[in-house]
Amino acid sequence: MLRTCTWLFKGFIDFFFPPLCAACGERLGEDEEVVCDTCRQSFTRVPKPLCLRCGAGGVKAKQKDCKACPEKPVFFDLARAVVLFRGSAREAIHTLKYKTRPEVGPVLGRPMFLYLKRELGDETFDAIIPVPLHSSRERKRGFNQAELVAEEMARLAHIPLIPEVLVRIKSTKQQTQLPPEKRRQNVAGAFALRIAEPILGKTILLIDDVYTTGNTVNEASRVLKEGGASRVCVLTFARV
């Protein structure tokens, strides 16, 4: 009886308030979750060949200096992104961050997990750390989108999640609002370690939603490396 009432209530809610795709806003099909199949299929993978360091697409295999890499020194060992930050992928991320739809986070984490297995299967990670938000911004948003994505990845990959290790101590402007030459300065000194013991000698997978110029994840990687991490690899859902 209780199960029947639950189904009836869900049917009532779905009829009057149908679930909508977080990317295109169209009504979701019966078997679709958060992002419709059409939008998922429109996600564009980062084109190969990739820069071996920052993961930029379309880089020539013998090219020594990748123009997309952060200014030297580069502290992360490699960075990769699943898709390009455009179209449906861009809209899904904006819905997650700016329209208070935290349920989008795990949906983005699943293709990242599949990418991890497919493209980074030779790596063994000791822990996953999400790039933290400043406490003021997290309170305003209600969550850290990188942590939502990282939680799903940690669950699927069976890798410990240790968000308490890294903290954002500087409230920075959003990187997308700044010209490229100002972005490194904007995040300089933005992060600090709360505790170093969990990362000593460890290989860390650093997670964020979007890779823009790489300055944010590079600065976070610097703090992790100086705190004792032996290797830091970055994985984001999308890259600009």
C-alpha positions as a printed NumPy array, in Angstrom:
array([[  0.   ,   0.   ,   0.   ],
       [  2.801,   2.397,   0.961],
       [  4.686,   1.657,  -2.279],
       [  1.539,   2.288,  -4.322],
       [  1.02 ,   5.655,  -2.601],
       [  4.641,   6.569,  -3.258],
       [  4.277,   5.804,  -6.965],
       [  1.034,   7.802,  -7.141],
       [  2.64 ,  10.787,  -5.41 ],
       [  5.667,  10.653,  -7.728],
       [  3.355,  10.478, -10.733],
       [  1.442,  13.51 ,  -9.468],
       [  4.65 ,  15.523,  -8.966],
       [  6.099,  14.509, -12.348],
       [  2.868,  15.43 , -14.125],
       [  2.614,  18.949, -12.713],
       [  6.344,  19.548, -12.175],
       [  8.089,  17.41 , -14.805],
       [ 11.846,  16.884, -14.317],
       [ 13.795,  18.959, -16.807],
       [ 17.2  ,  18.411, -18.364],
       [ 19.874,  20.417, -16.556],
       [ 21.476,  21.329, -19.889],
       [ 18.702,  22.048, -22.413],
       [ 15.695,  22.486, -20.11 ],
       [ 13.556,  19.986, -22.017],
       [ 11.46 ,  17.397, -20.201],
       [ 13.428,  14.27 , -19.294],
       [ 12.39 ,  10.898, -20.63 ],
       [ 11.253,   8.145, -18.292],
       [ 14.716,   6.514, -18.172],
       [ 16.74 ,   9.743, -18.248],
       [ 18.397,  11.285, -15.204],
       [ 19.209,  14.989, -14.707],
       [ 20.807,  15.419, -18.174],
       [ 18.961,  14.033, -21.188],
       [ 20.529,  11.497, -23.524],
       [ 20.608,  13.971, -26.416],
       [ 22.674,  16.45 , -24.396],
       [ 24.989,  13.741, -23.081],
       [ 25.641,  12.552, -26.622],
       [ 26.441,  16.109, -27.696],
       [ 29.315,  16.439, -25.197],
       [ 32.51 ,  16.963, -27.207],
       [ 35.612,  15.08 , -26.142],
       [ 38.916,  16.907, -25.986],
       [ 40.537,  16.143, -29.359],
       [ 43.717,  14.098, -29.445],
       [ 46.694,  14.278, -29.52 ],
       [ 46.931,  15.829, -26.063],
       [ 49.648,  17.817, -24.363],
       [ 51.255,  15.252, -22.082],
       [ 51.323,  17.767, -19.226],
       [ 48.186,  19.938, -19.304],
       [ 45.959,  17.798, -21.542],
       [ 45.225,  20.497, -24.128],
       [ 43.816,  19.023, -27.321],
       [ 45.317,  19.142, -30.785],
       [ 48.912,  19.522, -29.595],
       [ 51.562,  18.12 , -31.931],
       [ 53.294,  15.068, -30.521],
       [ 56.799,  16.567, -30.815],
       [ 55.836,  20.019, -29.575],
       [ 58.027,  20.854, -26.563],
       [ 56.308,  23.991, -25.309],
       [ 52.519,  23.867, -25.081],
       [ 51.005,  27.351, -25.14 ],
       [ 48.031,  26.121, -23.1  ],
       [ 50.153,  25.035, -20.119],
       [ 50.258,  27.375, -17.104],
       [ 53.264,  29.638, -16.816],
       [ 56.247,  27.762, -15.429],
       [ 56.788,  26.303, -12.947],
       [ 54.016,  23.749, -13.45 ],
       [ 53.442,  21.798, -10.25 ],
       [ 50.911,  19.173, -11.341],
       [ 52.263,  16.077, -13.087],
       [ 49.446,  15.907, -15.595],
       [ 45.989,  17.369, -16.143],
       [ 43.157,  15.894, -18.155],
       [ 39.555,  16.846, -18.933],
       [ 36.744,  14.655, -20.207],
       [ 34.986,  17.131, -22.537],
       [ 35.232,  20.64 , -23.926],
       [ 33.487,  23.457, -22.07 ],
       [ 30.901,  24.231, -24.692],
       [ 27.268,  23.578, -25.558],
       [ 25.431,  21.137, -23.31 ],
       [ 28.464,  20.529, -21.096],
       [ 28.759,  24.242, -20.381],
       [ 25.043,  24.545, -19.638],
       [ 25.093,  21.537, -17.283],
       [ 27.972,  23.049, -15.289],
       [ 26.278,  26.447, -15.122],
       [ 23.083,  24.801, -13.906],
       [ 25.035,  22.985, -11.197],
       [ 26.871,  26.101, -10.003],
       [ 24.423,  28.95 , -10.506],
       [ 20.937,  27.401, -10.42 ],
       [ 21.329,  25.366,  -7.214],
       [ 21.057,  21.941,  -8.795],
       [ 23.507,  19.838,  -6.728],
       [ 22.133,  16.635,  -8.242],
       [ 24.061,  17.512, -11.421],
       [ 27.368,  16.905,  -9.606],
       [ 27.219,  13.095,  -9.429],
       [ 26.044,  12.952, -13.042],
       [ 29.237,  14.729, -14.118],
       [ 31.318,  12.52 , -11.85 ],
       [ 30.322,   9.314, -13.655],
       [ 31.859,  10.086, -17.071],
       [ 34.919,  11.328, -15.192],
       [ 35.191,   7.943, -13.508],
       [ 34.907,   6.174, -16.869],
       [ 37.596,   8.473, -18.274],
       [ 39.783,   7.672, -15.279],
       [ 39.533,   3.956, -16.001],
       [ 39.965,   4.341, -19.754],
       [ 42.685,   6.977, -20.007],
       [ 44.459,   6.942, -16.643],
       [ 44.226,   3.258, -15.858],
       [ 47.984,   2.974, -15.406],
       [ 47.909,   5.467, -12.526],
       [ 47.323,   4.351,  -8.941],
       [ 45.839,   7.059,  -6.751],
       [ 46.033,   7.045,  -2.982],
       [ 43.427,   9.762,  -2.422],
       [ 41.05 ,  12.184,  -4.122],
       [ 40.99 ,  15.866,  -3.155],
       [ 38.473,  18.372,  -4.578],
       [ 39.579,  21.941,  -5.225],
       [ 37.982,  23.818,  -2.298],
       [ 35.838,  26.924,  -2.46 ],
       [ 36.351,  29.789,  -0.059],
       [ 33.985,  29.383,   2.897],
       [ 32.06 ,  32.557,   2.004],
       [ 31.346,  31.355,  -1.526],
       [ 30.452,  27.851,  -0.375],
       [ 27.975,  29.248,   2.159],
       [ 26.386,  31.385,  -0.561],
       [ 26.177,  28.502,  -3.048],
       [ 25.289,  25.877,  -0.476],
       [ 27.853,  23.351,  -1.688],
       [ 31.214,  22.937,  -3.39 ],
       [ 30.556,  21.614,  -6.894],
       [ 34.025,  20.037,  -7.12 ],
       [ 33.365,  18.084,  -3.936],
       [ 30.026,  16.78 ,  -5.254],
       [ 31.791,  15.488,  -8.367],
       [ 34.665,  14.068,  -6.31 ],
       [ 32.318,  12.239,  -3.937],
       [ 30.79 ,  10.288,  -6.818],
       [ 34.195,   9.509,  -8.306],
       [ 35.529,   8.325,  -4.946],
       [ 32.483,   6.102,  -4.479],
       [ 32.813,   4.49 ,  -7.903],
       [ 36.606,   4.181,  -7.898],
       [ 36.9  ,   3.103,  -4.244],
       [ 39.541,   5.758,  -3.606],
       [ 39.554,   7.642,  -0.281],
       [ 38.152,  11.167,  -0.437],
       [ 40.008,  13.63 ,   1.82 ],
       [ 38.466,  17.101,   1.307],
       [ 39.579,  18.231,   4.759],
       [ 43.256,  18.373,   3.717],
       [ 43.141,  21.45 ,   1.474],
       [ 41.481,  24.752,   2.356],
       [ 40.953,  27.958,   0.407],
       [ 42.135,  30.845,   2.558],
       [ 41.824,  33.654,   0.027],
       [ 38.548,  34.797,  -1.489],
       [ 39.464,  35.249,  -5.142],
       [ 37.626,  36.674,  -8.093],
       [ 36.257,  34.146, -10.56 ],
       [ 38.983,  33.318, -13.069],
       [ 36.646,  33.686, -16.036],
       [ 36.132,  37.346, -15.122],
       [ 39.837,  38.151, -15.446],
       [ 42.215,  38.512, -18.413],
       [ 44.723,  35.632, -18.692],
       [ 47.658,  37.698, -17.406],
       [ 45.81 ,  38.404, -14.115],
       [ 44.704,  34.858, -13.338],
       [ 47.924,  33.496, -11.845],
       [ 48.209,  36.489,  -9.527],
       [ 44.535,  36.102,  -8.558],
       [ 45.01 ,  32.59 ,  -7.122],
       [ 48.516,  33.064,  -5.705],
       [ 48.421,  32.113,  -2.027],
       [ 44.778,  31.063,  -2.262],
       [ 45.256,  27.597,  -0.721],
       [ 46.766,  26.102,   2.407],
       [ 47.052,  22.683,   4.016],
       [ 45.034,  21.915,   7.103],
       [ 46.846,  18.641,   7.682],
       [ 49.77 ,  17.148,   5.767],
       [ 49.949,  13.598,   7.138],
       [ 47.337,  12.061,   4.76 ],
       [ 49.244,  13.194,   1.643],
       [ 52.852,  12.473,   2.63 ],
       [ 54.46 ,  10.476,  -0.168],
       [ 51.042,   9.916,  -1.786],
       [ 49.754,  10.179,  -5.338],
       [ 46.815,  12.573,  -5.316],
       [ 43.978,  12.971,  -7.822],
       [ 42.889,  16.623,  -7.696],
       [ 39.328,  17.217,  -8.924],
       [ 37.628,  20.348, -10.263],
       [ 34.68 ,  21.025, -12.542],
       [ 36.381,  23.191, -15.196],
       [ 39.97 ,  23.735, -16.313],
       [ 40.404,  27.251, -17.709],
       [ 44.034,  28.399, -17.799],
       [ 45.178,  25.83 , -15.24 ],
       [ 46.341,  28.444, -12.734],
       [ 43.898,  27.385, -10.009],
       [ 44.795,  23.688, -10.095],
       [ 48.47 ,  24.568, -10.487],
       [ 48.428,  26.655,  -7.311],
       [ 46.553,  23.916,  -5.44 ],
       [ 49.082,  21.381,  -6.74 ],
       [ 51.947,  23.565,  -5.514],
       [ 50.558,  23.514,  -1.972],
       [ 50.047,  19.746,  -2.104],
       [ 53.552,  19.121,  -3.461],
       [ 55.173,  21.401,  -0.895],
       [ 53.127,  19.63 ,   1.774],
       [ 54.654,  16.274,   0.861],
       [ 52.576,  14.763,  -1.965],
       [ 54.806,  12.816,  -4.343],
       [ 52.57 ,  13.186,  -7.399],
       [ 49.501,  15.288,  -8.236],
       [ 47.283,  14.55 , -11.222],
       [ 44.351,  16.789, -12.139],
       [ 41.046,  15.66 , -13.617],
       [ 38.208,  18.02 , -14.531],
       [ 34.908,  17.409, -16.251],
       [ 35.49 ,  20.119, -18.86 ],
       [ 38.184,  22.445, -20.136],
       [ 37.89 ,  25.784, -21.879]])
